[in-house]
Amino acid sequence: MLGAATARNLADHGIRSVVSSRKNVDRVADELRSYSDLIEVARIDLLNAETLSQLFRQHRFDGMVIAVHTHQYALTRDKNNEIYPIILNLLETARKAGVKRVAYGGSMASYGGLVPPYSEDAMFPAEVVAASAADEGVMIKFEVATKRALEIIALDYGQDFQMGLSVPPGTAKPEPHELEVVILRAPMMFGPGYAAVQSPLGSAIHFAAGRLPKFAGHVAYGGAPVETLWKALAPIPVSYVKDNADCLRVALTAPSLPHKIYNICSGFACSPRQQLQALLNVKPDLADKMGIVPADLPDTAPDLGFDNSRFSQDFGWASAYTLETALADYLDWLRDHTH
């Protein structure tokens, strides 16, 4: 979802990219190849450090975007933990190859268990603990822990390496190159490439596009009816994946990085009632089919203090969409694509 959107965004700005895929049959890869000659797809297993090194020797990469995660479909801890060697392989290979900058597609899930505001300057405690009983019921602790740990690992590659104190004095430093690393934390995304069809707004859009037989009662994340979950997730902002991809490109190509961590977001209103009303404004014929009306959803949401003002101030970035134009754009996409 995010990786493909980023590749298309880079191509739209005349930037060549190589996208990794480990699938023998990959419909997304096929679509990307047909989208632009500036996009190449390399079939590669990111767990294999040697084949990854070969890829970096084949190309002279200026930058790298990391948009890979495993937690959402992880059935076991060890399956989720594949993400650690993948990220280390990517960072170490990029460092050795002389890559200048790494843009890491992170998540606001890193703030899990903290009390708002969700500011980039928030300090994470060593232990992941729910802030309330409500958080305890919905927060996936291993997901929060994994995302925080991976951010720490990535950011460590963005600072000067200091040899251990027991190294003999006068030993030459063996690490001549460090990376520039920037972390972009995004909220819940919707848009082209969304396949899980379990988030409230994503499910509503797929229903509007005729891809779901019903909306009310559709099973969402955690097995909850989607309309019930929409109320529970009211505080969490939504962001159009094309906006997040644009932010990754901006962070990757900016002349300098005033900060190492940024919240990114489209800036759309996060009230579930406003989200549903925006969809009905785009597709008025849905009003009698959804099984719910805007008045069934909350019109307000607690302010988590999550915003992209730092990113906007540093780079002059603003979304090219309103919520309604983003919904219309996504519906246009779904007319020709499965997800």
C-alpha positions in Angstrom: 0.0 0.0 0.0 2.5 2.7 1.2 5.4 1.3 -0.7 3.5 1.2 -4.0 2.1 4.7 -3.5 5.6 6.0 -2.8 7.0 4.4 -5.9 4.3 6.0 -8.0 4.9 9.4 -6.3 8.6 9.2 -7.0 8.0 8.4 -10.6 5.5 11.3 -10.9 8.4 13.5 -9.9 10.9 12.0 -12.3 12.7 9.9 -9.7 13.8 6.4 -10.6 13.2 3.7 -7.9 13.6 0.0 -7.4 10.9 -1.8 -5.4 11.5 -5.0 -3.6 9.2 -8.0 -3.8 9.6 -11.5 -2.7 6.5 -12.9 -4.4 6.7 -15.1 -7.5 3.4 -13.7 -8.7 2.9 -10.1 -7.7 0.0 -8.1 -9.2 1.2 -4.9 -7.5 4.6 -5.3 -9.1 3.0 -5.8 -12.5 0.9 -2.7 -12.0 4.0 -0.6 -11.0 5.9 -1.8 -14.0 3.1 -0.7 -16.3 2.7 2.6 -14.4 6.1 4.0 -15.3 9.4 3.1 -16.8 11.0 4.8 -13.8 9.9 2.0 -11.6 11.8 -1.3 -11.5 10.8 -4.3 -9.4 13.4 -6.6 -7.9 12.4 -10.0 -6.7 14.4 -10.4 -3.5 14.0 -11.8 0.0 15.0 -9.0 2.4 16.0 -11.6 5.0 18.9 -12.6 2.7 21.7 -10.2 3.3 23.9 -11.4 0.4 21.2 -11.0 -2.3 20.4 -7.6 -0.8 24.0 -6.6 -1.1 24.0 -7.7 -4.7 21.1 -5.4 -5.4 22.9 -2.5 -3.9 26.0 -3.3 -5.9 23.9 -3.4 -9.1 22.4 0.1 -8.4 23.8 3.3 -7.0 21.0 4.3 -4.6 20.9 7.8 -3.3 18.2 7.0 -0.8 16.1 4.3 0.6 12.5 4.2 1.8 11.5 1.5 4.3 7.8 0.7 4.3 7.9 -2.9 5.5 6.1 -4.3 8.6 5.0 -7.7 9.7 2.9 -7.3 12.8 -0.6 -7.1 11.2 -0.6 -10.6 10.0 1.8 -12.1 12.5 0.4 -15.3 14.1 3.4 -15.9 16.4 6.1 -13.8 18.0 8.9 -15.4 15.9 7.0 -14.7 12.7 6.7 -11.0 13.7 10.4 -10.9 14.7 11.5 -11.5 11.1 11.2 -7.7 10.8 14.3 -7.2 12.9 16.8 -8.9 10.6 15.1 -7.3 7.6 15.5 -3.8 9.0 19.1 -4.5 10.1 19.9 -5.9 6.6 18.5 -2.9 4.9 20.2 -0.3 7.2 23.6 -2.1 7.2 23.6 -2.7 3.4 22.6 0.9 2.8 25.4 2.2 5.1 28.0 0.0 3.4 26.8 1.1 0.0 27.1 4.8 0.8 23.4 5.6 0.6 22.8 9.2 1.8 19.4 9.1 3.4 16.8 6.7 4.7 13.1 7.6 5.2 11.4 5.2 7.5 7.7 4.8 7.2 6.7 4.5 10.9 3.3 4.6 12.7 1.6 6.6 15.4 1.2 3.1 17.1 4.6 4.0 18.6 2.7 6.3 21.0 0.7 3.3 22.3 0.1 3.5 26.1 1.2 7.2 26.3 -1.0 10.0 27.5 -1.6 12.7 24.8 -0.3 14.9 23.3 1.4 12.5 20.8 4.3 14.8 20.1 7.5 13.9 18.3 9.3 14.9 21.4 7.6 12.3 23.6 9.9 10.0 25.6 9.1 6.3 25.5 9.3 4.2 28.7 11.2 0.9 28.5 8.0 -1.1 29.2 4.8 -0.9 27.1 2.0 -0.3 29.5 -1.6 0.6 28.6 -2.6 4.1 29.8 -6.1 3.1 30.6 -8.5 0.1 30.8 -9.8 1.1 27.4 -6.3 1.1 25.9 -5.7 -2.3 27.5 -8.5 -3.8 25.5 -7.4 -2.6 22.1 -3.6 -2.0 22.2 -1.4 -4.7 20.8 1.6 -4.4 23.0 4.0 -6.4 20.9 3.2 -4.1 18.0 4.0 -1.0 20.0 7.2 -2.6 21.3 8.3 -3.6 17.9 7.7 -0.3 16.3 9.5 1.6 19.1 12.5 -0.8 19.0 12.8 -0.5 15.2 12.7 3.3 15.4 15.6 3.2 17.9 17.6 0.8 15.6 17.0 3.0 12.6 17.8 6.3 14.4 21.0 4.7 15.8 22.2 4.3 12.2 21.7 8.0 11.7 24.3 9.0 14.3 28.0 8.7 14.5 29.2 5.3 15.6 31.2 5.3 18.8 33.5 2.4 19.3 33.4 0.5 22.6 35.3 1.9 25.6 37.5 -1.2 25.8 38.9 -0.7 22.2 42.6 0.1 22.5 43.3 3.9 22.2 44.3 5.0 18.7 42.3 2.3 16.9 41.2 3.6 13.6 37.4 3.9 13.3 36.2 1.2 10.9 32.8 2.9 10.1 33.5 5.7 7.6 29.9 6.3 6.5 26.8 7.1 8.5 23.2 7.4 7.2 20.8 10.3 7.5 17.7 8.7 9.0 14.3 10.3 9.3 11.2 8.7 10.9 7.8 9.5 9.7 4.9 8.4 12.0 1.6 8.1 10.2 -1.9 7.5 11.6 -4.5 5.1 10.1 -4.2 5.1 6.3 -6.8 4.6 3.6 -6.3 4.6 -0.2 -5.1 2.5 -3.1 -3.6 -0.8 -2.1 -5.6 -1.3 1.0 -6.4 -5.0 1.2 -7.3 -5.9 4.8 -10.8 -4.1 4.4 -11.2 -4.0 8.2 -10.7 -0.3 9.1 -14.0 1.6 9.3 -13.4 4.2 6.6 -11.6 1.8 4.3 -14.5 -0.7 4.6 -17.0 2.1 3.9 -15.2 3.1 0.8 -15.0 -0.5 -0.4 -18.7 -0.8 0.2 -19.3 2.3 -1.8 -17.3 0.9 -4.6 -19.4 -2.3 -4.6 -16.6 -4.5 -3.2 -18.4 -5.5 0.0 -21.9 -7.0 0.1 -22.8 -5.0 3.3 -21.3 -2.4 5.5 -23.3 -2.5 8.8 -22.2 -5.7 10.6 -19.1 -6.2 8.4 -16.4 -7.8 10.6 -13.6 -5.3 11.3 -10.4 -5.4 13.2 -10.5 -7.6 16.3 -13.8 -9.2 15.1 -15.8 -6.1 15.9 -18.7 -4.9 13.7 -17.2 -2.1 11.6 -19.7 0.5 12.7 -18.9 -0.2 16.4 -15.2 0.0 15.7 -15.7 3.3 13.9 -16.9 4.8 17.2 -14.1 3.3 19.2 -11.4 4.6 16.8 -12.8 8.1 16.7 -9.7 9.7 18.3 -7.4 8.3 15.6 -6.8 10.6 12.6 -7.0 9.1 9.1 -4.6 9.9 6.3 -4.7 9.3 2.6 -1.9 7.0 1.5 -1.0 9.3 -1.4 -0.3 12.1 1.1 1.9 9.8 3.2 3.8 8.8 0.1 4.3 12.4 -0.8 5.7 13.1 2.7 8.2 10.2 2.3 9.4 11.7 -1.0 9.8 15.1 0.5 11.7 13.8 3.5 13.9 11.7 1.2 14.8 14.5 -1.1 14.9 17.6 1.1 18.2 19.5 1.1 18.4 19.1 4.9 16.5 17.5 7.8 15.8 20.0 10.6 14.5 17.1 12.7 14.8 13.3 12.8 11.2 12.4 13.7 8.0 13.8 12.2 4.3 13.1 12.6 2.7 13.1 9.1 -1.0 13.3 8.4 -3.4 14.6 5.7 -5.0 16.8 8.3 -8.6 15.7 7.6 -11.2 16.0 10.3 -11.2 12.8 12.4 -14.8 12.8 13.5 -16.4 9.5 12.3 -19.7 11.5 11.6 -17.8 13.9 9.3 -16.0 11.0 7.6 -19.3 9.3 6.8 -20.9 12.5 5.7 -18.0 13.3 3.3 -18.4 9.8 1.7 -22.2 10.4 1.3 -21.4 13.8 -0.2 -19.4 12.0 -2.9 -21.8 9.1 -3.2 -25.3 10.3 -2.3 -26.9 7.1 -3.4 -25.3 5.3 -0.4 -27.5 7.0 2.1 -30.2 4.2 2.1 -27.7 1.3 1.8 -25.0 1.8 4.5 -27.2 0.6 7.4 -26.1 3.6 9.4 -26.5 7.3 9.1 -24.1 10.1 10.2 -26.1 10.8 13.3 -25.3 7.2 14.5 -21.6 8.2 14.8 -19.9 10.6 17.2 -19.3 14.1 15.9 -16.4 14.8 18.2 -13.2 13.0 19.1 -10.7 13.5 21.8 -7.7 15.5 20.6 -4.6 13.3 20.8 -2.3 16.1 20.0 -1.2 14.3 16.8 -0.6 16.7 14.0 1.9 17.4 11.2 2.7 21.0 12.0 6.4 20.3 12.5 6.6 18.6 9.0 4.6 21.4 7.4 6.7 24.1 9.0 10.0 22.5 8.1 9.1 21.6 4.5 6.2 23.8 3.6 4.1 20.7 2.9 0.3 20.6 2.7 -2.1 17.9 1.5 -3.3 18.3 -2.1 -6.6 16.8 -1.1 -9.7 17.5 1.0 -11.3 14.5 2.6 -14.0 14.5 -0.1 -11.5 14.8 -3.1 -9.4 12.0 -1.5 -12.5 9.8 -1.2 -13.4 10.5 -4.8 -9.9 9.8 -6.0 -9.8 6.5 -4.2 -13.2 5.5 -5.6 -11.9 6.3 -9.1 -9.0 4.0 -8.4 -11.3 1.2 -7.2 -13.2 1.2 -10.4 -10.2 -0.2 -12.2 -8.4 -2.1 -9.4 -9.2 -4.7 -6.8 -7.8 -2.8 -3.8 
